[in-house]
Every structure is written in C-alpha cells, then in structure tokens.
C-alpha cells in the first residue's frame, strides 16, 4: 500500500516538472519582446523613445504616421535609432525647412526623414571598429536604413568622436533596451531625396504659373455673378496675345493722355454707360444716374474724358442724400453741373487706396473737376470721411464700379465746398430772432449834488446824505 502511494507521488511530481519545463520553454526570456497583433512591450525601445527626452523627435514620428511601421520593424529585429536633441530641432533647424516638413502635402518627405534615422540592427557604442571605423584608417561603414531606395547612413570615428554622417554622437547609448538602442546626436540627418525636394520647392521650380482671368461678369437680370464656362485642357486662349500688348495699330505704347488727342484709345462712352447701368442695378443711386443722364450732359462729357485717356473717381451720393437737396439749390443755372463737378476726382482711387492714404497721412486733399475747389478726406470711425462739418459725407458703399478707368464710391451726403458750406451756416444763424440786450448804465449825479457833497465833506458832514456815500 505504501509503495503504491509513493509511486503515485513520484509520478505526480514528474508530471508537474515536465509541465513547468514546457511553460518555461514557451515563455520568452527577459531580453525578448513579444509583438502580437500590434501590442508592444513596455520595455521596448519604441516606448522608450516616446517617453524619452527626445520629445520633438517622438512628435515627428507620430505626425509622420510611422508608429505601425516602427512596431513591425521592432517585432522583426533589433533597431538602432539616431535621435537628434530637441535644441537641434527648435533653434538650429531652418524655419523654412521645418514648415516644409510639416505641410500636409509633404508627408512622404517627413516619413523619409524619420526612417533615415532608424537602422535595422543593434549598433552599440562599444562595438568593434567594423561599425565605427577610424576615418584615417578605413572608409566609413555604410549601414542600410528603413528608408527604401538605397540611402545608407555612414558611421565612422573622427578625433575620437563617433559620427553619423555630418552629426556627432553626443549621447552614445542614451537609451538601451532589449530590442534596440538610441544614440543622441547633435543635428538632424537629412537624406538626399528630402533635400532635393526642399530645394525644388525653395527655387519655385514646382510652382506653376497662375493663368490670368478676366473680371467676373454680373448678370443684369439677377444682379449675380455669371459662372464662367469650363475651359477644356489644352484649349487655345479666347483672345490673341496681341490684346495684352499696348493698344494701338502697332506695338508702340499709347500716347500720354490729354485733351484733343488725334486718336482715342479707350471707349469712354461704353464705360460710362456700363457704370450708370451698374448704379441702377446696385440700387439706391437712381437720382445720381438721373442727374448724369437727363438733367445734365455730364455723362457725355465723362465719356469724352475717358476716351481721351483720363481716369475718374466718382463720389456718388445715394438717393437719401440727394433727397435732401432743396429746389433753390438745383434751380439756379449751372447748379446741378457745379454740384456734380465737385464729386468728380480726376484720379483713379479705390476704397483701399483712399483708406490707406488717410491712415498714413491723416488728411488728404483731392482735386475735383470744379476748379479750384478740392475735397478733403480724412479717417473717421474706420472709414473715409469727406468734407467739413455738417456737410461731411462718409464712404458707405465702396467700389460700386471699378474697371481701371472709372471708379465709383458711394457716399451718404452731398458735398459742397467749404466756401459754400459756411454761408449756409451763416444764413441759418441769420434766421434766428435777434435778442435785445439791456445794459444797465450806472447812475450819474448832477453838478449841484456834487458841489453839495464836496462842501459837506470839507466840514466833515459828508455822511449826512446817502447820495454822497
């Protein structure tokens, strides 16, 4: 009975020992890493890189979307990572090159840069001279990197310092793990392919020219921009190249503008007609268009000026401002023309150019066609203010019409020269009823009273009369 019990115990312990031995054989050793379905051991060199002092390098790895690639490389073999210090990536790196790497369209260049810093295989700092040969004795040892395409990184020793290409190893064996090692280097390693891509971008070799496009057209029925028809690839231009040259029958430049020119290089009548139609379709400037066309002949005169080569800026009062004009102001002979001439500036100005001028100089005087009067512009409330005092006007509708020859800017009041604005104010003051001013004159004593007071004063009795006090 006892022998059977002892035999059973021996069989149990033998079986237990065999099972434990099998488990020990199946378990990995302490210097191995288990990579199963993308899970990395906490003792991996990749985890150490993400948690090390090389934080910028680890951020670039995440931005380059290379975590899975590095996990697969670590699962197959040991790796050696040459990590540049944070100062090299913060201060020493060219800002233009850093922007180039972080652009979304240059993801492949960023990936190539990161993979160039990873060598498949363990290269420790204390290895033999085959990995770190002396530059004076042997040529540098070329090691393959994870970057496909034949780019290899040279390792060598110079002046008893280990170097990786142009970078010096300042922290050898900075991080040592069972599946790899990290060496700290002083600068970034740039493969040739990335450097060439950056040079092409910097030299503007890859940036294509922008084809010139015409200004958008407005549909007069809907007052909306017309959508241009798509142009097929390789189609010839709509206009010949001669249209882009100087106007005229030959290639000579156009003559200087001036009245009475022999030839008219511009179709001023059509341009004036276009800007008047734009005023009507814009809305709120019907009175201005009516004065230019019906009440006066200014539209024809403006067309002639533009045909001669002049440029004009029209300060157009809106309908609300024109409605404030009285019958007396418009009934005098030549009054409508005089008012409109003061709103025509013989310069081409846009809202941006006028605002920049008043912001820079504070006050700008513009000549008008009502010679010799000028209109003064200044900055006020983030806009341009024209005129003086109560007759001042603000630029409320900028760039209603701009075609390079005629510019129309909407204002909220009718402008008058300062000499006319002051009499109007004086006339308003004259209409107020005059107030009589009463002045209390001091009472004067007569001659007889003065003599009496003098005699009483001589005998010391001047205080007896109150009038003598």
C-alpha positions in Angstrom: 0.0 0.0 0.0 2.8 2.4 0.9 4.7 1.6 -2.2 1.8 2.4 -4.4 1.3 5.8 -2.7 5.0 6.6 -3.1 4.8 5.6 -6.8 1.8 7.9 -7.3 3.6 10.9 -5.7 6.6 10.4 -7.8 4.5 10.2 -11.0 2.7 13.4 -10.0 5.9 15.4 -9.3 7.4 14.1 -12.6 4.4 15.3 -14.5 4.4 18.7 -12.7 8.1 19.1 -13.5 7.5 18.3 -17.2 4.7 20.9 -17.4 6.8 23.6 -15.7 9.6 22.9 -18.0 7.4 23.2 -21.0 6.0 26.5 -19.7 9.5 27.8 -19.1 10.5 26.9 -22.6 7.4 28.5 -24.1 7.8 31.8 -22.1 10.2 34.4 -23.6 13.4 35.3 -21.9 13.8 38.6 -20.2 15.7 40.1 -23.1 12.9 39.3 -25.7 10.0 41.3 -26.8 6.6 39.9 -27.6 4.8 41.6 -30.5 1.4 40.2 -31.0 -1.3 42.0 -33.0 0.5 45.3 -32.8 1.0 45.3 -29.0 4.5 46.5 -27.9 6.1 45.5 -24.6 6.5 48.4 -22.1 10.3 47.6 -22.1 10.6 48.3 -25.9 12.9 50.8 -27.4 10.0 52.4 -29.2 8.2 53.1 -25.9 11.4 54.5 -24.5 11.7 56.9 -27.5 8.2 58.2 -26.9 8.9 58.7 -23.2 12.5 60.0 -23.5 13.9 63.5 -23.6 13.8 63.5 -27.4 10.2 64.7 -27.3 10.3 66.6 -30.6 11.6 63.5 -32.4 8.8 61.4 -31.0 6.2 64.1 -32.1 7.6 63.9 -35.6 7.2 60.1 -35.6 3.5 60.5 -34.6 2.9 63.2 -37.2 4.6 61.1 -39.9 2.2 58.2 -39.1 5.1 55.8 -38.7 4.2 54.1 -35.4 2.9 51.0 -37.0 5.9 50.8 -39.4 8.3 51.0 -36.5 6.3 48.5 -34.5 6.7 46.0 -37.3 10.4 46.7 -37.6 10.9 46.2 -33.8 9.0 43.0 -34.0 11.3 41.6 -36.7 14.7 42.6 -35.4 16.6 45.0 -33.1 16.9 48.6 -34.3 19.3 51.5 -33.7 17.7 55.0 -33.6 19.8 58.1 -34.0 17.7 60.8 -32.3 18.6 64.5 -32.6 18.4 66.6 -29.5 15.5 69.0 -29.0 17.6 72.1 -29.4 18.7 71.0 -32.9 15.1 70.8 -33.9 13.9 74.0 -32.2 16.7 76.6 -32.8 19.2 75.1 -35.2 16.7 73.9 -37.9 15.9 76.2 -40.8 12.3 77.5 -40.2 11.5 77.2 -43.9 12.6 73.6 -43.9 10.6 72.9 -40.8 7.5 74.4 -42.4 8.2 72.3 -45.5 8.3 69.1 -43.4 5.0 69.9 -41.6 3.0 70.7 -44.7 0.3 68.1 -45.3 1.4 67.6 -48.9 5.0 66.7 -47.8 4.1 63.7 -45.6 6.3 61.4 -47.7 9.3 63.7 -47.2 8.7 63.7 -43.4 8.4 59.9 -43.4 11.7 59.6 -45.4 13.4 61.9 -43.0 12.3 59.8 -39.9 13.1 56.4 -41.5 16.6 57.7 -42.3 17.4 57.9 -38.6 16.5 54.2 -38.0 19.0 51.4 -38.8 17.7 47.7 -38.7 20.1 46.0 -36.3 21.8 46.8 -33.0 24.8 49.1 -33.2 26.1 49.8 -29.7 28.7 52.5 -28.9 31.2 50.0 -27.6 31.2 47.7 -30.6 34.2 46.9 -32.7 35.8 49.1 -35.4 33.7 47.4 -38.1 30.7 49.6 -37.1 32.7 52.7 -36.2 35.9 52.6 -38.3 38.5 55.3 -37.9 38.3 57.8 -40.7 42.1 57.9 -41.1 42.4 54.1 -41.5 39.2 53.0 -43.2 36.4 54.4 -45.1 33.1 55.0 -43.3 30.8 52.0 -42.6 27.6 52.3 -44.7 24.5 50.9 -43.0 21.1 50.3 -44.5 18.2 52.3 -43.0 14.5 51.7 -43.0 14.3 54.2 -45.9 13.8 52.3 -49.1 15.7 53.5 -52.1 19.3 52.8 -51.4 20.0 55.6 -49.0 22.6 54.4 -46.5 24.0 56.3 -43.4 27.8 56.4 -42.9 29.3 55.7 -39.4 32.9 56.5 -38.6 35.2 57.9 -35.9 36.9 61.3 -36.2 39.1 62.8 -33.5 38.0 60.0 -31.1 34.4 61.0 -31.6 31.7 58.9 -33.1 29.9 60.5 -36.1 26.8 59.7 -38.1 27.2 61.3 -41.5 27.6 65.0 -40.5 26.3 64.7 -37.0 28.3 63.9 -33.9 27.1 61.4 -31.3 26.8 63.4 -28.1 25.0 60.8 -26.0 26.1 57.3 -27.0 23.8 54.6 -25.7 21.4 57.1 -24.3 18.6 54.5 -24.1 19.4 50.8 -24.1 16.6 48.2 -24.4 16.5 44.5 -25.2 15.2 45.2 -28.7 17.3 48.3 -29.6 19.4 51.3 -28.7 19.0 55.0 -29.0 22.0 57.3 -29.6 21.7 61.1 -29.2 23.1 63.2 -32.0 23.6 66.9 -32.3 21.8 67.6 -35.5 19.2 66.3 -37.9 20.1 63.8 -40.6 18.7 64.8 -44.0 18.6 62.3 -46.8 19.4 63.4 -50.3 15.9 62.9 -51.6 14.4 65.2 -49.0 17.0 67.8 -49.6 16.4 67.8 -53.3 12.6 68.1 -52.8 13.1 71.1 -50.5 15.5 72.7 -52.9 12.9 72.3 -55.7 10.2 73.9 -53.6 12.5 76.8 -52.5 13.6 77.5 -56.1 9.9 77.7 -57.1 10.6 75.0 -59.8 7.4 73.1 -58.9 5.1 76.1 -58.6 3.1 76.6 -61.8 2.2 80.0 -63.1 -1.4 81.2 -62.4 -3.3 81.9 -65.6 -4.8 85.5 -65.8 -8.5 85.6 -65.6 -10.9 88.3 -66.6 -13.0 90.2 -64.0 -16.3 88.5 -63.1 -19.4 89.5 -65.1 -22.7 90.5 -63.4 -26.0 89.3 -64.9 -28.2 92.4 -65.2 -31.3 90.4 -64.7 -30.4 88.7 -61.4 -27.6 91.0 -60.3 -25.5 88.0 -59.6 -22.1 86.9 -60.9 -22.1 84.8 -64.0 -20.4 81.4 -63.7 -17.7 81.1 -66.3 -17.9 78.2 -68.7 -15.3 75.5 -68.0 -12.3 75.7 -70.4 -11.1 72.3 -71.6 -7.4 71.4 -71.0 -5.2 72.4 -73.9 -7.8 74.8 -75.5 -6.4 77.9 -77.2 -6.9 81.2 -75.4 -10.0 83.2 -76.1 -8.1 86.3 -77.0 -4.9 86.5 -79.1 -1.7 87.6 -77.4 -1.8 91.0 -79.1 -4.7 92.1 -77.0 -2.4 92.0 -74.0 0.0 94.4 -75.6 -0.1 98.2 -75.8 -3.2 99.5 -77.5 -2.9 100.9 -81.0 -2.4 99.8 -84.5 1.3 98.9 -83.8 3.3 97.7 -80.9 4.2 101.2 -79.8 2.9 102.4 -76.4 -0.2 104.6 -76.2 0.5 108.3 -76.2 0.1 110.3 -73.0 -3.5 111.3 -72.3 -4.6 114.8 -73.0 -7.5 116.7 -74.5 -7.8 116.9 -78.2 -5.8 113.8 -78.9 -5.6 112.6 -82.5 -6.7 109.0 -81.6 -9.0 107.7 -78.9 -7.5 104.6 -77.4 -10.4 104.0 -75.0 -14.2 103.6 -75.5 -15.2 106.1 -72.8 -18.8 106.2 -73.8 -19.3 102.5 -73.3 -17.5 102.6 -69.9 -19.7 105.4 -68.7 -22.8 103.6 -69.9 -21.7 100.5 -68.0 -21.1 102.3 -64.7 -24.5 104.1 -65.0 -26.2 100.7 -65.6 -24.3 99.4 -62.5 -25.6 102.3 -60.4 -29.2 101.5 -61.5 -28.8 97.7 -60.8 -26.9 98.3 -57.5 -29.9 100.2 -56.1 -30.1 103.4 -54.1 -28.4 105.6 -56.6 -31.2 106.3 -59.2 -31.1 110.1 -58.5 -27.4 110.3 -59.3 -27.9 108.4 -62.5 -30.8 110.6 -63.5 -28.8 113.8 -63.0 -25.9 112.5 -65.1 -28.1 111.4 -68.0 -31.2 113.6 -68.0 -30.7 116.8 -66.0 -27.2 117.4 -67.3 -24.9 116.3 -70.1 -22.2 115.1 -67.7 -22.4 111.5 -68.9 -21.3 112.6 -72.4 -18.5 114.8 -71.1 -17.3 112.0 -68.9 -17.2 109.6 -71.8 -15.1 112.1 -73.8 -12.7 112.5 -70.9 -12.2 108.7 -70.5 -11.8 108.3 -74.3 -9.0 110.9 -74.2 -7.2 108.8 -71.6 -8.3 110.4 -68.4 -9.3 108.4 -65.3 -12.1 109.4 -62.9 -13.3 108.6 -59.4 -17.0 109.4 -58.8 -18.1 110.2 -55.3 -21.8 109.2 -55.8 -24.3 110.4 -53.2 -27.1 108.0 -52.5 -30.8 108.7 -53.0 -31.4 109.6 -49.4 -28.6 112.3 -49.6 -29.9 113.6 -53.0 -33.4 113.9 -51.5 -32.2 116.5 -49.0 -31.3 119.0 -51.8 -33.7 121.9 -52.0 -35.3 123.3 -55.1 -33.3 126.5 -54.7 -30.0 124.6 -54.8 -31.0 122.9 -58.1 -32.9 125.7 -59.8 -30.1 128.1 -60.3 -28.4 128.0 -63.8 -25.5 125.6 -63.8 -26.1 124.5 -60.2 -26.5 120.7 -60.9 -23.3 120.7 -63.0 -21.4 122.5 -60.3 -22.6 120.1 -57.6 -21.6 117.1 -59.8 -18.3 118.5 -60.8 -17.3 118.7 -57.1 -18.0 114.9 -56.9 -15.6 114.0 -59.8 -12.0 113.4 -58.9 -9.6 113.2 -61.8 -7.7 110.3 -60.3 -8.4 106.5 -60.1 -8.9 105.7 -56.4 -10.4 102.7 -54.8 -11.7 102.3 -51.2 -8.4 100.6 -50.2 -6.2 103.2 -51.7 -8.1 106.2 -50.2 -8.3 104.5 -46.8 -4.5 103.7 -46.8 -3.8 107.3 -47.7 -5.8 108.8 -44.9 -4.4 106.3 -42.4 -0.9 107.2 -43.4 -1.1 111.0 -43.9 -4.2 111.8 -41.7 -5.6 114.3 -44.2 -5.6 114.1 -48.0 -6.9 116.7 -50.5 -8.1 115.5 -53.8 -8.5 117.8 -56.8 -12.0 117.9 -58.4 -13.3 119.0 -61.8 -14.8 122.0 -60.1 -11.6 124.0 -60.2 -10.1 125.3 -58.0 -12.0 123.6 -55.2 -10.7 120.4 -53.6 -12.3 117.8 -51.5 -10.6 116.9 -48.2 -10.6 113.3 -46.9 -9.7 112.0 -43.5 -10.2 108.8 -41.5 -13.1 108.6 -39.2 -14.7 105.5 -37.5 -12.8 103.1 -39.6 -13.9 104.6 -42.9 -13.1 107.6 -45.1 -14.8 110.9 -44.4 -15.1 113.7 -47.0 -15.8 117.4 -46.5 -16.1 119.6 -43.4 -18.6 120.0 -40.6 -22.2 119.2 -41.1 -21.8 118.8 -44.9 -19.3 115.9 -44.4 -20.0 112.5 -46.0 -18.9 109.0 -45.2 -17.9 106.4 -47.7 -20.7 103.8 -47.2 -20.7 101.7 -50.4 -17.1 101.1 -51.5 -16.1 100.1 -55.0 -19.6 100.0 -56.6 -17.9 100.1 -60.0 -14.2 99.7 -60.8 -12.8 98.9 -64.3 -9.4 100.5 -64.2 -10.6 103.8 -65.7 -13.7 104.7 -63.7 -14.2 104.1 -60.0 -17.5 104.8 -58.3 -17.6 105.2 -54.5 -20.9 105.6 -52.7 -21.2 108.4 -50.0 -24.1 109.3 -47.7 -24.3 113.0 -48.2 -23.9 115.7 -50.9 -20.6 117.5 -50.7 -20.2 121.3 -51.0 -17.0 123.4 -51.0 -16.1 124.9 -47.7 -16.8 128.4 -49.0 -20.4 127.5 -49.7 -21.0 125.5 -46.6 -20.1 128.5 -44.4 -22.6 130.9 -45.9 -25.3 128.3 -45.5 -24.5 128.1 -41.8 -24.4 131.9 -41.5 -27.8 132.1 -43.2 -29.2 129.7 -40.7 -27.9 131.9 -37.9 -29.4 135.0 -39.5 -32.9 133.4 -39.4 -32.8 133.3 -35.6 -34.7 136.2 -33.9 -32.4 138.9 -32.6 -32.5 139.4 -28.9 -32.3 142.9 -27.4 -29.5 143.3 -24.9 -30.3 145.6 -22.0 -27.3 147.3 -20.4 -27.8 148.9 -17.0 -25.8 152.1 -17.1 -24.5 153.5 -13.8 -26.5 156.4 -12.3 -24.7 159.8 -12.6 -25.1 162.5 -10.0 -25.7 166.1 -11.1 -23.3 169.1 -10.8 -25.2 170.7 -7.9 -25.2 167.4 -5.9 -21.5 167.0 -6.5 -20.8 170.6 -5.2 -23.0 170.0 -2.1 -21.3 166.7 -1.3 -17.9 168.4 -1.6 -18.8 171.2 0.8 -20.3 168.8 3.3 -17.2 166.7 3.1 -15.0 169.7 3.7 -16.6 170.4 7.1 -16.8 166.7 7.9 -20.5 166.2 7.4 -20.5 164.2 4.1 -22.2 161.2 5.7 -25.4 163.1 6.3 -26.6 162.5 2.7 -26.8 158.9 1.4 -26.1 160.1 -2.2 -22.7 161.4 -1.1 -21.5 158.0 0.2 
